[in-house]
Amino acid sequence: MLSEEAKAVRDTIAAEGASFVRDIQAITGLTMLSVREAIRELVAWGLITNDTVEALREIGRWKPLMPRTSPDPTSWLPSDYVPSQNRRIVQRRPNLRRLPKWRRPDKPGGAPAGWAGRWSLLRRVVTLGPELSEEERAERIARQWLARYGVVSRDWWRRERPPVSWRAIYRELKRLEFRGEVRRGYFVKGLGGAQFAVPDAVEWLRAVALEEESQRGYVVMAASDPANVYNLPLELTDRDPLSRPRGSGALLVMRGGRVAIAVEGRGRRYTVADWMTPEDTANAKQVLLEHLRGERSARYLM
């Protein structure tokens, strides 16, 4: 929940529009420390923004002199707890090393120039459009998942945690099924609950199942790609041990939905699956090499 100072600042910005810090302080009657703490709180909640990026960076660098509220150390004790009579009360002093150092305004980097911008509400009809109902947001999320994954189940909601309940998304998926836009069934092993898929995804799954092993091509994707189903927290007994390479720049060379090569450090280290033949390994390495060369060429052109 927002604090009283944050609510006052939010209401002021909503009534006055884009405002400077001095204007917000004059209207609300709060101190500069309280105004800045309220602005930090509103930015953390994603409710307001600034004209410049430097203002948002300054929020992360700025430290308050003293905490606004001190936690109660006895809040975790039971209700019938009685302290001993010989107990001594110790007053904790603030750590001086953690306090921000005062900087002269006339020196370089001394004045907080990042706070000079205007603060405005992030959710506005002109920028983000009107506020959507729960049904409309659920339909948009359902269509986005169908376009991204092809097959949708509750595991997607557990992974991404959108600001819409699964019940609302499930209701919209059923409506799409009644309209004939999606199909309902059990398409992917390991996904729990009801599964909804677009007709094209069902035909692709059937084609992959009927395709011969020698005709399947290789696909290179990032391990952090949303299309990588191995990132889902599924309780599969036959999970591929090569499906989760570590570090940044991790890649997966897939063939028929199986991991052929797990790559770490963008080609510095790799592990080949046991079921790969020497000829298949050479072909997979060639595809990986072309992928890495294409990435480097695109990086140089940017």
N, C-alpha and C positions, 0 to 999 in steps of 0.2 A: 504494500500500500504506500501511496505517496505521503510525504510529510505535509504539514500545514504550510510550511514555507514554499514547498514545491507546488502545491495546489494554488497558492496565491500568485506565484510567478506564471504558472500555466494560464490561469484565468486572465492575468494582465496581458500576456502575449496574444491570447485569443481575442480580447476586446480591442487592443490597440494595434494589433498587427506586428510586423517586424519592428523590433525595438532594440535600442542599445542598452548596455548594462546600467548606465547612469539613469536612463529613463525608467527602467524597471525598478531601480532602487528608489527613485523619487515617488513613483506611484504606489508601490507596496509599502514604503516606509521601513523596509528591512535594512539591516546593516549590509555592507559590501560582502562580508564573510558569509552571511546567510544567503545572499543572492547567488553567490558563486557556488555554494554548496547545493542550492536548489537547482541551479542550471546543470551541475554535474549529475544530479539525480535524474533530471528530466532527459538528459542525453543518454544516460545508461538505460532508461526505459524506452528509448527510441521515440520520444514524443516531440522533441524540438531539434532544430539544426541551425547552422550558421551560414553566412554568406561565403565564408572562406574556409578552406581546409585547415589552415594554421590555427584557427580558433578551436577546432576540435582536437588538434594535437596538443594545444596548450592545456586543455582540460585534463588530459592524461598525465601531463608533466606537473601540474599544479598540485601542491599538497596543503591541506588545511593546517593551521597552527595547532589546534587542539581538536580532539574528536568531539563531535556534537553531543553524543550521548555515551556514557560509560556503561558497559554491561554490568549487570548485577551478578557478582560471583556466587551469591547464595540462591540463585534461581533454580539450580539443579538439585538443591537439598530437599528432603522430604518436608511435608507441612508440619509434622510434629517434632522437627529437630530443635533441640535446645542447646545453645553453646555452653561450654564450661565457664565457670566463674573466673578461673585464673587465665583465661584467654586474653592475649594482648592484641589490640587493634593496631594494625600496621597500615600506614598511609603510603600508598605507592606514588612515587614521583615520576613525572614524565621523563622519558629518555631524551636528553638534549641533543644527542647525535642524530635522532630521527626527525628533529624539527627542521623545516626548510630554512636555508640561509637567506638573510635579507640581502637584496641586490639594489644597488643605487640606480635610480631611474635614469640618471644622466650618462650612465655607462652603457657600452654595447651589451645587449641582451638583458638589461636591467628592467626595462619597462615591459609589462605584460601586454605586448602589442596584439597578441592573439585574441584578447578579450574585446577588441575594439569593433568587431563586426556586429551585425544585427542578428538577433535571434528570432526565429519564427517557428510556427508549428509545422511538423513534418506531414501530418495527415491533413491535406487540404483538397478541396474538390477540384481545384484547377490543376494540381500536380498529380495526385494519385486517383482522382476520380471520386465519385460518390461512394459512401459506405455501403458495402454489399451485405446482403442477408446471409444467414448461415447456409441456406440451400444453394445460393449462387456460388459462394466460396467453395462449398463441397463439390459442386459440379465442375468448377474450374480445376480443382485439385485432382479429381477423378480423371478428367480428360488429359491433364498433364501427365499423370502416371501412365495412362494407357498409351500415350504417344511416346513416352520415354522407355518404358519397360515392355509393353505389349501384353504382359500378364500382370494382374494386380491382385494382391491378397492383403490380409491384415498385417503381414510382416512388414510391408512397406510403411504402414502407419506407425508401427513400433520403431522403425528405424529413423524416420524423418520427423515424427512428432509435429505435424502441422497444427495451427491454431483452430482446428476443426475436429470434432469427435469422429471416431470411426463409424459410429452409428449413422451420422449424417452422410458420410461418404458412401457407406454401404447402401443407403437408401437411394442415392443418386445412381449408383452402379446398377441397382435393380431396375430403375427407370430406363437406363440406357439399354438394359437387356430386353425390357418390354418393347422398346422401340425398334429392336433388331440391330442396334449398332454394336453390341458386344455379345459374347457368348459366355455362358457359365458352365463350369465343370471342374475336373481335376486334371490339369495340364502338366504341372511341374511337380516332381516328387520332392517332398520335404517342406513345401509350403503348406501351412496349416489353414484350416477353414475353407470358406468358399473362395474360388478363384474366378476372375473375370478376365477375358482376353478378347482382343480385336480379332476379326476373322482372318486378317492377313497373318497375324502371329500364330494362329492355330495351323494354318497351311504351311508356314515356315517350319514349325516344329515337326509336322508330319514329313515334310521333305527331308529334313535333317535326319530323322529316324530311318527313313527309307534309303537315304543316300549311302553309297558304298564308302568304305573307309578310305580307299585310295583316291577318291574324288573330292574329299573334303579339303578345303583350303585353310590357311592360317590367318589368324586375326591377332593383331597386336593392340593391346589396350593398357592404359594405366591401371595400376592396382587400386587406386582411389577413385576410379571412374564409377559413377552411379550405375552404369550398366553391368558392372561386375557383380554377379549374384553371389559370389563367394564372400562378399563383405556383409551379407545379411546374417544376423544372429540366429541362424537355423541350427537345430539340433539334428544334424545328419551323422549317421554312423559311418558313412563312407566318404567323409570330407577329404578332399585332396590335400595332402600335407604341403604341397608347393603353391597353394592358392593365396598365401599371404606373405609375400616377400617384404622385408623390412626396409626402412629408410626412405628418404625422398628420392623421387625418380625411379620408383619400382615399376616394372612392367611385367605383363603376362602375355605369353605367346599361346593363344588358344587354338585348338583344333577340334571341331565337333563338340564344343562345350567342355572339353577337357584341357587341363593345363599341360602344355608341351614343354615349355621352358619358363622358369621363374627368374627374372632379371632384377638385379639390385644395382643401384648407382648408375643407371642408364648404360648398362653394358659392361661395367667394370667386373661384376661378378654374376654368374648365372649357374643355374642348376637344371639339368635335363631330366625329364621323367624317365622312369625305368622301361615303360612300354614303347619308347621311341627307338626305331632302328637307326643305324648310321646314316642311311640315305634320308630318312625323315628328319634327322637332326641337322644334316647339311642344308636341307630345304628351309627348315625353320630358322636357322641362323641367317640364311640369305634374306628372308623376309624381315627379320629383326634388324639386320644391317641396313636395308633400304629404309626402314622406318626411322632409324636413328639419323641417317644421312638427310632424310627429308626434314626432320626436326631442326637439325643444325642449319640447313639452308634457309629455312623459314626464319630462324632466329637471327641470322646475319642480315636478312633482307629487311627486318623490322627496324 
